[in-house]
Amino acid sequence: MTELRPPATTTDAGIAATSDEHSLSAGPDGPLLLQDHYLIQKMAQFNRERTPERVVHAKGGAAHGYFEVTHDVTAFTKADFLSRVGRRTDVFLRFSTVAGELGYPDTVRDPRGFAIKFYTDEGNYDLVGNNTPIFFVKDPSKFQDFIRSQKRRADSHLRDNNMQWDFWTLSPESAHQVTFLMSDRGTPRTWRHMNGYGSHTFMWINAGGEKFWVKYHFKTDQGIETFTDAEAKAMTAEEPDYHLRDLYDAIRTGDNPSWTLKMQVMPYEDAASYRFNPFDLTKVWPHRDYPLFDVGRLVLDRNPANYFAEVEQSAFEPSNLVPGIGASPDKMLLGRLFSYPDTHRYRIGPNYLQLPINQPKSPVHSYNKDGAMRYLPGHGDPVYAPNSADGPRAAPELYGTDPGWGVSGDIVRAAASLHSEDDDFGQPGTMYREVLDDTGRDHLATNIVGHAAQDTTPDMKARVIEYWRSVDPALGAAVAKGLNGG
């Protein structure tokens, strides 16, 4: 009997797609290419699926505050807002859940967004992160599919755990993030009691032109506190806006939360020979290889005056990079450089950066013009460049050129070049064995069983067991015992 295969994936124009998982890049480690019309179609269509609510990170809360430099980092970056100890920069930080829509309970098991806007003298610098140092996928071509697997079905409009585990078990790179999610860290007690991470690898450039790869870690000064699964579920009924209320009340009463920014720095040359791909968003850099060091302190001390104007209309985009800070070959980051501003143009409008919450505090001299809701005068004529009428012009002698890295290779759709330890299950296994304590390991297994037992088919349960056996045999055995009725 001939085995039936699923239909071939196509673009919306009916043209066969060559890959569901890999974006088009210049060599396996190189930058993504604008000619990848299939990736752009996927991202652009995904950004326009819903209105006016955010497609992801729909529900959240935010606060104003400041970032103060506490340690000298000028050896690594020429970024002006980090140029001297004691310097303060105004910030706006938005917390959020990922999969839930507006009105969804705050304490459900879900990653939390941790997005920061620094209003620097050189323009806005946006760091779009989470409360996890890793993510579920490493290529932006899979991001849309991942998010849909966590949201609602097209037929019943219900959430479906079988759908989630289907995607996760078919995507082994997800194991590290799912381990984090299914641990008690997946249900933080409050936004104040969780860390924030830039997650991606970024580039820092100093005044001498030296380049470094870096990772951001915002460590909560309040200490890590989490809910158990039972406590989190109870709170969804008692106070669905628990995190939103907690942050607002803490700042209102003067109990201003703070975080210490710590960095990891990798010499530029280390990346090529490191034992795993340092730009892989599903992995962390071990602290024994690249220790953390203090940079500064972030404090939230003022609540929004108007939730819609400031929180709902806030727009963060990782493409907002100031001189001294650049992107890296992280494919997820490179995809987000396009995706975030594109979704803002659709959700809020083409002039979203003129809204007070998004408006930079540095002068703007742009040739962009017109469009819905435009109200700032700009510089007037001429509206084109180059021109002979003393209009704004680029100044590379002042700000330097765009930071980059060398690339080579054929144009391909492929995973990044392999390093010696580029496996998907090694780091989640280490997290289970060495990071979690006995209670944490027990809770992880219990949380997995509780989640995977709901709405999943017998075949899916078997796949879930094998997934966790790959992380650690003992964890797999505990999950098997739970799912098979003891």
C-alpha positions as CSV (number, residue, x, y, z in Angstrom):
1,M,0.0,0.0,0.0
2,T,1.4,3.4,-1.0
3,E,2.0,5.7,2.0
4,L,0.3,9.0,1.6
5,R,2.5,12.0,2.2
6,P,1.3,15.5,3.3
7,P,1.0,18.1,0.5
8,A,4.0,20.1,-0.3
9,T,4.2,23.5,1.4
10,T,3.8,26.5,-1.0
11,T,3.8,30.2,-0.9
12,D,0.4,32.0,-1.0
13,A,0.9,32.2,-4.7
14,G,1.0,28.4,-4.9
15,I,4.7,28.1,-5.6
16,A,6.5,25.2,-3.9
17,A,8.6,26.2,-0.9
18,T,12.0,24.7,-0.6
19,S,12.2,24.7,3.2
20,D,9.8,25.2,6.2
21,E,12.7,25.7,8.7
22,H,15.6,27.6,7.2
23,S,15.8,31.1,5.9
24,L,17.9,32.1,2.9
25,S,21.4,33.3,4.0
26,A,24.8,34.0,2.5
27,G,26.5,30.8,3.8
28,P,25.2,28.9,6.8
29,D,26.4,31.5,9.2
30,G,25.9,34.6,7.0
31,P,23.2,37.3,7.0
32,L,19.7,36.7,5.8
33,L,18.8,38.0,2.4
34,L,16.0,40.4,1.3
35,Q,15.4,38.2,-1.7
36,D,14.0,35.5,0.5
37,H,10.4,36.4,-0.5
38,Y,9.0,33.3,1.2
39,L,10.4,34.4,4.7
40,I,9.2,38.0,4.1
41,Q,5.8,36.7,3.1
42,K,5.5,34.6,6.2
43,M,6.6,37.4,8.5
44,A,4.6,40.2,6.8
45,Q,1.4,38.1,6.7
46,F,1.9,37.0,10.3
47,N,2.3,40.6,11.5
48,R,-1.1,41.4,9.9
49,E,-3.1,38.5,11.3
50,R,-4.9,40.4,14.0
51,T,-5.8,44.0,14.8
52,P,-5.6,46.0,16.9
53,E,-4.2,43.7,19.5
54,R,-0.5,42.6,19.4
55,V,-0.1,39.3,17.7
56,V,2.1,38.1,20.5
57,H,2.8,39.7,23.9
58,A,-0.7,41.1,23.8
59,K,-1.3,41.5,27.5
60,G,1.2,43.4,29.6
61,G,2.1,46.2,31.9
62,A,4.8,48.8,32.0
63,A,6.5,51.5,34.0
64,H,9.0,54.4,33.5
65,G,12.3,54.6,35.2
66,Y,16.0,55.1,34.6
67,F,19.2,53.2,34.0
68,E,22.4,54.2,35.8
69,V,25.9,53.1,34.8
70,T,27.8,51.8,37.8
71,H,30.9,50.3,36.2
72,D,33.2,51.4,33.4
73,V,32.5,49.5,30.1
74,T,34.2,51.9,27.7
75,A,36.8,49.2,26.9
76,F,34.0,47.3,25.2
77,T,31.6,49.9,23.7
78,K,31.5,53.5,22.6
79,A,27.7,53.8,23.3
80,D,27.2,57.2,24.7
81,F,24.7,56.3,27.3
82,L,27.2,53.8,28.8
83,S,30.1,56.3,28.5
84,R,30.7,57.1,32.2
85,V,29.9,55.9,35.7
86,G,27.0,57.7,37.2
87,R,25.3,58.5,33.9
88,R,21.5,58.1,33.9
89,T,19.2,57.4,31.0
90,D,15.4,57.5,31.0
91,V,13.8,54.1,30.2
92,F,10.4,52.6,29.7
93,L,10.0,48.8,30.4
94,R,7.1,46.7,29.3
95,F,6.4,43.2,30.8
96,S,4.1,40.8,29.1
97,T,2.9,37.3,28.6
98,V,3.6,35.7,25.1
99,A,0.7,33.6,24.0
100,G,-2.3,35.0,25.8
101,E,-4.5,37.6,24.4
102,L,-5.8,40.8,26.2
103,G,-7.7,39.7,29.3
104,Y,-5.8,36.5,29.7
105,P,-4.7,35.7,33.3
106,D,-1.3,37.0,34.2
107,T,-0.1,33.9,36.1
108,V,-0.5,31.2,33.4
109,R,2.6,29.1,32.4
110,D,4.2,31.2,29.7
111,P,7.4,33.1,29.0
112,R,7.3,36.8,30.0
113,G,8.4,39.6,27.8
114,F,11.0,42.1,29.2
115,A,11.3,44.9,26.6
116,I,13.3,48.1,27.4
117,K,13.4,51.4,25.6
118,F,16.4,53.6,26.5
119,Y,15.8,57.2,25.5
120,T,19.5,58.0,24.8
121,D,21.0,61.2,23.4
122,E,21.8,59.3,20.2
123,G,18.3,58.0,19.6
124,N,16.2,55.3,21.1
125,Y,17.9,52.0,21.9
126,D,15.4,49.1,22.3
127,L,16.3,45.8,23.9
128,V,13.5,43.4,23.2
129,G,14.0,40.5,25.6
130,N,12.3,37.9,27.8
131,N,12.6,36.5,31.3
132,T,14.5,33.5,29.7
133,P,18.0,33.6,28.3
134,I,17.0,31.2,25.5
135,F,14.1,30.7,23.0
136,F,12.1,27.8,21.4
137,V,13.5,28.1,17.9
138,K,16.6,29.4,16.2
139,D,15.4,30.4,12.7
140,P,12.7,33.1,12.1
141,S,11.1,30.9,9.5
142,K,9.7,28.8,12.3
143,F,8.6,31.6,14.6
144,Q,5.2,32.1,13.1
145,D,4.5,28.4,13.2
146,F,5.6,28.1,16.8
147,I,3.4,30.9,17.9
148,R,0.3,29.5,16.1
149,S,1.0,26.1,17.9
150,Q,0.6,27.9,21.2
151,K,-2.5,29.9,20.4
152,R,-6.1,28.8,19.4
153,R,-7.2,26.2,16.9
154,A,-8.8,27.4,13.7
155,D,-11.8,25.1,14.0
156,S,-12.8,25.2,17.7
157,H,-11.0,28.4,18.7
158,L,-9.7,26.5,21.7
159,R,-6.2,26.0,23.0
160,D,-4.8,22.5,22.3
161,N,-2.0,21.0,24.3
162,N,-1.7,18.3,21.7
163,M,-0.9,21.0,19.1
164,Q,1.8,22.5,21.4
165,W,3.5,19.1,22.0
166,D,3.3,18.3,18.3
167,F,5.4,21.3,17.5
168,W,7.8,20.9,20.4
169,T,8.5,17.2,19.8
170,L,9.1,17.8,16.1
171,S,11.5,20.7,17.0
172,P,14.2,19.3,19.3
173,E,15.8,22.7,19.5
174,S,12.9,23.7,21.7
175,A,13.9,21.4,24.6
176,H,16.0,24.0,26.5
177,Q,13.3,26.6,26.6
178,V,10.5,24.0,27.3
179,T,12.6,22.8,30.2
180,F,12.7,26.3,31.6
181,L,9.0,26.9,30.8
182,M,7.9,23.7,32.6
183,S,10.0,24.4,35.7
184,D,8.7,26.7,38.4
185,R,10.5,29.6,36.5
186,G,7.7,29.3,34.0
187,T,5.3,30.8,36.6
188,P,7.1,33.8,38.2
189,R,5.5,35.1,41.3
190,T,5.6,38.7,40.1
191,W,7.3,40.6,37.3
192,R,9.5,42.2,40.0
193,H,10.8,38.8,41.1
194,M,12.1,37.5,37.7
195,N,15.2,38.2,35.7
196,G,15.2,39.8,32.2
197,Y,17.5,38.9,29.4
198,G,18.5,40.3,26.0
199,S,18.5,36.6,25.0
200,H,20.2,37.2,21.6
201,T,23.9,37.8,21.1
202,F,24.7,41.4,20.2
203,M,27.9,43.2,19.1
204,W,29.6,45.9,21.1
205,I,32.2,48.1,19.4
206,N,34.6,50.4,21.3
207,A,36.0,53.7,20.3
208,G,39.0,52.0,18.8
209,G,36.9,49.9,16.5
210,E,37.4,46.6,18.4
211,K,34.4,44.3,18.3
212,F,33.0,42.0,21.0
213,W,30.0,39.6,21.2
214,V,27.8,40.2,24.3
215,K,24.8,39.0,26.2
216,Y,22.6,41.0,28.6
217,H,21.4,39.7,32.0
218,F,19.2,41.9,34.1
219,K,19.2,40.2,37.5
220,T,16.3,41.1,39.8
221,D,17.4,42.8,43.1
222,Q,14.2,41.6,44.7
223,G,15.3,37.9,44.4
224,I,13.8,35.2,42.3
225,E,10.4,34.1,43.5
226,T,8.0,31.7,41.7
227,F,4.6,30.1,42.1
228,T,4.1,26.4,42.1
229,D,1.8,25.2,39.4
230,A,-1.1,24.9,41.9
231,E,-0.5,28.4,43.2
232,A,-0.4,29.9,39.8
233,K,-3.6,28.2,38.8
234,A,-5.3,29.4,42.0
235,M,-4.3,33.0,41.3
236,T,-5.8,32.9,37.8
237,A,-9.2,32.6,39.5
238,E,-8.5,34.9,42.5
239,E,-6.8,37.8,40.6
240,P,-6.3,37.4,36.8
241,D,-4.5,40.8,36.7
242,Y,-2.2,39.9,39.6
243,H,1.1,40.8,38.0
244,L,-0.3,44.1,36.6
245,R,-1.7,45.1,39.9
246,D,1.5,44.1,41.8
247,L,3.8,46.3,39.7
248,Y,1.4,49.2,39.8
249,D,0.9,49.0,43.6
250,A,4.6,48.6,44.3
251,I,5.6,51.7,42.4
252,R,2.6,53.7,43.8
253,T,3.7,53.0,47.3
254,G,7.3,53.8,46.7
255,D,8.6,50.2,46.6
256,N,10.4,50.7,43.4
257,P,11.8,47.5,41.8
258,S,15.3,47.4,40.4
259,W,17.5,45.1,38.4
260,T,21.3,44.9,38.1
261,L,22.6,44.6,34.5
262,K,25.4,42.1,34.2
263,M,27.1,41.3,30.9
264,Q,28.9,38.4,29.3
265,V,31.6,39.4,26.8
266,M,33.1,37.1,24.2
267,P,36.2,38.2,22.2
268,Y,35.2,38.6,18.6
269,E,37.6,35.9,17.4
270,D,36.3,33.3,19.9
271,A,33.0,32.8,18.0
272,A,34.4,30.9,15.1
273,S,36.0,28.2,17.2
274,Y,33.7,28.0,20.2
275,R,32.4,24.6,20.9
276,F,28.9,25.4,20.0
277,N,27.4,28.1,17.8
278,P,27.4,31.2,20.1
279,F,24.6,32.8,18.0
280,D,22.2,30.0,18.6
281,L,19.3,31.5,20.5
282,T,18.4,28.1,22.1
283,K,21.7,28.0,24.0
284,V,23.4,29.9,26.8
285,W,27.0,30.7,27.2
286,P,28.3,28.9,30.3
287,H,29.4,31.4,33.0
288,R,32.6,29.5,33.6
289,D,33.7,30.4,30.0
290,Y,32.4,34.0,30.0
291,P,31.7,35.2,33.6
292,L,29.2,37.9,34.4
293,F,30.3,41.4,35.3
294,D,28.3,44.4,36.6
295,V,27.4,47.3,34.3
296,G,24.6,49.2,35.8
297,R,21.3,49.4,37.6
298,L,17.8,49.7,36.2
299,V,15.1,51.2,38.4
300,L,11.3,51.6,37.8
301,D,9.9,54.5,39.7
302,R,6.8,55.9,37.8
303,N,3.6,54.4,36.6
304,P,2.0,55.3,33.3
305,A,-0.6,58.0,33.4
306,N,-2.6,56.6,30.5
307,Y,-2.4,52.9,29.9
308,F,-3.5,53.0,26.2
309,A,-1.3,56.0,25.2
310,E,1.8,54.7,26.9
311,V,1.6,50.9,27.2
312,E,-0.7,49.8,24.4
313,Q,0.9,52.2,21.9
314,S,4.5,51.5,23.0
315,A,6.6,50.0,20.2
316,F,9.9,48.2,20.7
317,E,12.1,47.1,17.9
318,P,15.5,45.5,18.1
319,S,16.6,47.4,14.9
320,N,16.9,50.5,17.1
321,L,20.6,50.2,17.7
322,V,22.7,53.2,18.7
323,P,26.4,53.7,17.8
324,G,28.6,51.3,19.7
325,I,26.0,48.5,19.6
326,G,25.1,46.2,16.6
327,A,23.4,43.0,15.7
328,S,25.0,39.5,15.4
329,P,24.6,36.5,13.0
330,D,21.8,35.3,15.3
331,K,19.2,34.4,12.6
332,M,16.3,35.0,15.0
333,L,17.6,38.5,15.8
334,L,18.2,39.3,12.1
335,G,14.6,38.2,11.3
336,R,13.2,40.4,14.1
337,L,15.1,43.5,12.8
338,F,12.4,43.4,10.0
339,S,9.5,41.9,11.7
340,Y,9.1,44.2,14.7
341,P,8.9,47.6,13.0
342,D,6.8,46.1,10.2
343,T,4.2,45.0,12.7
344,H,4.2,48.4,14.4
345,R,3.5,50.1,11.1
346,Y,0.5,47.9,10.7
347,R,-0.8,47.8,14.2
348,I,-0.3,51.5,15.2
349,G,0.4,53.2,11.9
350,P,3.4,54.4,9.8
351,N,4.1,57.3,12.1
352,Y,4.2,55.3,15.4
353,L,7.5,56.8,16.3
354,Q,5.9,60.2,16.6
355,L,3.8,59.1,19.5
356,P,5.1,60.6,22.7
357,I,5.9,57.2,24.3
358,N,8.0,56.1,21.2
359,Q,9.4,59.5,20.3
360,P,13.2,59.8,20.8
361,K,14.5,62.6,23.0
362,S,17.2,63.3,20.5
363,P,16.6,65.4,17.3
364,V,15.1,63.6,14.3
365,H,16.1,64.6,10.8
366,S,14.4,62.2,8.4
367,Y,13.3,62.3,4.8
368,N,10.2,60.1,5.6
369,K,7.0,62.1,4.9
370,D,3.3,62.0,5.1
371,G,1.3,58.9,6.1
372,A,-1.6,58.4,8.4
373,M,-1.5,60.3,11.8
374,R,1.6,62.3,10.9
375,Y,1.8,65.5,12.9
376,L,5.4,66.5,13.5
377,P,6.6,69.1,11.0
378,G,9.9,67.5,10.1
379,H,12.5,69.6,8.3
380,G,10.2,70.6,5.4
381,D,11.6,70.7,1.8
382,P,13.6,69.2,0.3
383,V,12.1,65.8,0.8
384,Y,14.8,63.8,-1.0
385,A,18.5,63.1,-0.8
386,P,21.0,63.9,-2.0
387,N,20.1,67.6,-2.5
388,S,21.8,70.9,-2.8
389,A,19.5,72.8,-0.4
390,D,21.4,72.0,2.8
391,G,19.1,69.2,3.8
392,P,20.2,66.6,6.3
393,R,23.0,64.3,5.2
394,A,24.6,61.2,6.6
395,A,27.7,61.7,8.7
396,P,29.8,58.5,8.8
397,E,32.8,60.6,10.0
398,L,30.8,61.3,13.2
399,Y,29.0,58.0,13.7
400,G,31.1,55.4,11.8
401,T,29.8,52.8,9.5
402,D,27.2,50.1,10.2
403,P,28.8,47.4,12.3
404,G,29.1,44.0,10.6
405,W,31.1,40.8,10.3
406,G,32.8,38.9,7.5
407,V,30.7,36.3,5.6
408,S,31.4,33.8,2.8
409,G,29.6,30.8,1.2
410,D,26.9,30.0,-1.2
411,I,23.3,31.2,-0.8
412,V,21.5,28.4,1.0
413,R,18.7,27.4,3.2
414,A,20.5,25.5,6.0
415,A,21.2,25.3,9.7
416,A,24.3,27.2,10.8
417,S,27.7,25.6,10.5
418,L,28.2,22.8,13.0
419,H,30.4,23.3,16.1
420,S,31.6,20.3,18.2
421,E,28.8,20.6,20.8
422,D,25.8,21.8,18.7
423,D,23.3,19.3,20.1
424,D,19.8,20.3,21.2
425,F,19.5,18.2,24.4
426,G,22.8,18.8,26.2
427,Q,22.1,22.1,27.8
428,P,18.5,21.2,29.0
429,G,20.0,18.1,30.4
430,T,22.5,20.1,32.3
431,M,19.8,22.4,33.6
432,Y,17.8,19.4,34.9
433,R,20.8,17.7,36.6
434,E,22.9,20.7,37.8
435,V,20.7,23.8,38.0
436,L,17.5,22.5,39.5
437,D,17.4,21.1,43.0
438,D,15.5,18.0,44.0
439,T,12.3,19.9,44.5
440,G,12.8,21.7,41.2
441,R,13.3,18.4,39.4
442,D,10.2,16.9,41.0
443,H,8.1,20.0,40.1
444,L,9.4,19.9,36.5
445,A,8.3,16.3,36.0
446,T,4.9,17.0,37.7
447,N,4.3,20.1,35.6
448,I,5.2,18.3,32.4
449,V,2.9,15.4,33.2
450,G,0.0,17.8,34.2
451,H,0.4,19.7,30.9
452,A,1.0,16.7,28.5
453,A,-1.9,14.7,30.0
454,Q,-4.5,17.2,28.9
455,D,-6.0,16.8,25.4
456,T,-3.0,14.7,24.0
457,T,-3.4,11.5,22.0
458,P,-1.7,8.3,23.1
459,D,0.8,8.6,20.2
460,M,1.6,12.2,21.3
461,K,2.2,11.0,24.9
462,A,4.7,8.5,23.6
463,R,6.5,11.3,21.7
464,V,6.5,13.5,24.8
465,I,8.2,10.7,26.8
466,E,10.9,10.2,24.2
467,Y,11.5,14.0,24.0
468,W,12.2,14.1,27.8
469,R,14.2,10.9,27.7
470,S,16.5,12.7,25.3
471,V,16.9,15.5,27.8
472,D,17.6,13.1,30.7
473,P,16.8,9.4,31.1
474,A,15.6,9.9,34.7
475,L,13.3,12.8,33.7
476,G,12.0,10.7,30.8
477,A,11.2,7.8,33.2
478,A,9.4,10.2,35.6
479,V,7.3,11.6,32.8
480,A,6.6,8.1,31.5
481,K,5.4,7.0,34.9
482,G,3.1,10.0,35.2
483,L,1.6,9.7,31.8
484,N,1.2,6.0,31.9
485,G,-0.8,6.1,35.2
486,G,2.0,5.4,37.6
